[in-house]
Amino acid sequence: MLIGWLIWGVFHKGAPSAAGDWTVENFRVLLDPHYWSLVGRSIFAAVPTTLFATLIGLLPRSRAHECEHGDAGEGKQLEMRQRFTSARIR
């Protein structure tokens, strides 16, 4: 339902509750270079941050998978279990 209101707002001309014409004038902002300078900076900051956060989230998960499924060997499991347990106690 929320997407429907968003689409209505983009194409509707006039107040939300009033009758009005349908238009594509709201898309003219996409042709404005000042708009893209503002949005471009946000995109430039958001994309690398998102990729970095995804990388951080995936690395520990792969380590945990190795320990739980025995891919790292029994000695490695014990070592990692002791390291994480002692770090939580401190």
Kinemage of the C-alpha trace (Angstrom):
@kinemage 1
@onewidth
@group {chain A} dominant
@subgroup {mainchain}
@vectorlist {calphas} color= white
{ca met a 1} P 0.000 0.000 0.000
{ca leu a 2} L 2.828 2.398 0.810
{ca ile a 3} L 4.349 1.921 -2.629
{ca gly a 4} L 0.978 2.846 -4.117
{ca trp a 5} L 0.998 6.172 -2.256
{ca leu a 6} L 4.551 6.815 -3.416
{ca ile a 7} L 3.597 6.201 -7.048
{ca trp a 8} L 0.528 8.417 -6.612
{ca gly a 9} L 2.703 11.226 -5.226
{ca val a 10} L 5.163 11.025 -8.097
{ca phe a 11} L 2.591 11.192 -10.875
{ca his a 12} L -0.220 13.242 -9.263
{ca lys a 13} L -0.358 17.018 -9.598
{ca gly a 14} L -2.038 18.779 -6.711
{ca ala a 15} L -2.802 18.111 -3.063
{ca pro a 16} L -2.971 14.471 -1.983
{ca ser a 17} L -6.690 14.521 -1.174
{ca ala a 18} L -7.734 16.837 -3.995
{ca ala a 19} L -8.613 15.880 -7.511
{ca gly a 20} L -5.852 16.762 -9.917
{ca asp a 21} L -4.196 15.960 -13.174
{ca trp a 22} L -1.577 13.315 -13.769
{ca thr a 23} L 1.855 14.539 -14.795
{ca val a 24} L 5.497 13.623 -15.247
{ca glu a 25} L 6.728 17.110 -14.287
{ca asn a 26} L 8.082 15.761 -11.023
{ca phe a 27} L 10.740 13.866 -12.969
{ca arg a 28} L 12.303 17.092 -14.274
{ca val a 29} L 14.452 17.183 -11.169
{ca leu a 30} L 16.414 14.275 -12.652
{ca leu a 31} L 17.672 16.614 -15.380
{ca asp a 32} L 18.997 19.175 -12.893
{ca pro a 33} L 22.808 18.936 -12.437
{ca his a 34} L 22.568 20.326 -8.887
{ca tyr a 35} L 20.324 17.443 -7.920
{ca trp a 36} L 22.875 14.917 -9.125
{ca ser a 37} L 25.716 16.689 -7.341
{ca leu a 38} L 23.819 16.282 -4.055
{ca val a 39} L 22.590 12.757 -4.705
{ca gly a 40} L 25.919 11.700 -6.201
{ca arg a 41} L 27.753 12.529 -2.987
{ca ser a 42} L 25.333 10.397 -1.001
{ca ile a 43} L 25.681 7.509 -3.429
{ca phe a 44} L 29.465 7.899 -3.382
{ca ala a 45} L 29.412 7.569 0.423
{ca ala a 46} L 26.730 4.876 0.689
{ca val a 47} L 27.999 2.317 -1.815
{ca pro a 48} L 31.502 1.785 -0.362
{ca thr a 49} L 30.099 1.847 3.180
{ca thr a 50} L 27.553 -0.819 2.318
{ca leu a 51} L 30.171 -3.004 0.634
{ca phe a 52} L 32.510 -2.651 3.612
{ca ala a 53} L 29.737 -3.505 6.095
{ca thr a 54} L 28.778 -6.546 4.017
{ca leu a 55} L 32.382 -7.718 4.022
{ca ile a 56} L 32.591 -7.312 7.799
{ca gly a 57} L 29.378 -9.274 8.218
{ca leu a 58} L 30.437 -12.129 5.960
{ca leu a 59} L 33.917 -12.777 7.329
{ca pro a 60} L 32.990 -13.802 10.891
{ca arg a 61} L 30.115 -15.892 9.544
{ca ser a 62} L 32.474 -17.967 7.420
{ca arg a 63} L 34.750 -18.491 10.438
{ca ala a 64} L 31.828 -19.641 12.574
{ca his a 65} L 30.736 -22.014 9.819
{ca glu a 66} L 34.185 -23.624 9.791
{ca cys a 67} L 34.058 -24.249 13.545
{ca glu a 68} L 30.511 -25.572 13.680
{ca his a 69} L 30.892 -28.001 10.808
{ca gly a 70} L 34.350 -29.301 11.625
{ca asp a 71} L 35.997 -28.017 8.456
{ca ala a 72} L 38.760 -26.401 10.508
{ca gly a 73} L 39.781 -29.557 12.378
{ca glu a 74} L 39.347 -30.474 16.047
{ca gly a 75} L 42.426 -28.581 17.269
{ca lys a 76} L 41.354 -25.400 15.528
{ca gln a 77} L 37.868 -25.726 17.039
{ca leu a 78} L 39.251 -25.966 20.541
{ca glu a 79} L 41.601 -23.032 19.989
{ca met a 80} L 38.847 -20.782 18.679
{ca arg a 81} L 36.409 -21.848 21.415
{ca gln a 82} L 38.977 -20.972 24.098
{ca arg a 83} L 39.786 -17.639 22.451
{ca phe a 84} L 36.142 -16.557 22.209
{ca thr a 85} L 35.282 -17.802 25.703
{ca ser a 86} L 38.206 -16.007 27.335
{ca ala a 87} L 37.398 -12.813 25.449
{ca arg a 88} L 33.823 -12.844 26.775
{ca ile a 89} L 34.923 -13.396 30.399
{ca arg a 90} L 37.155 -10.291 30.450
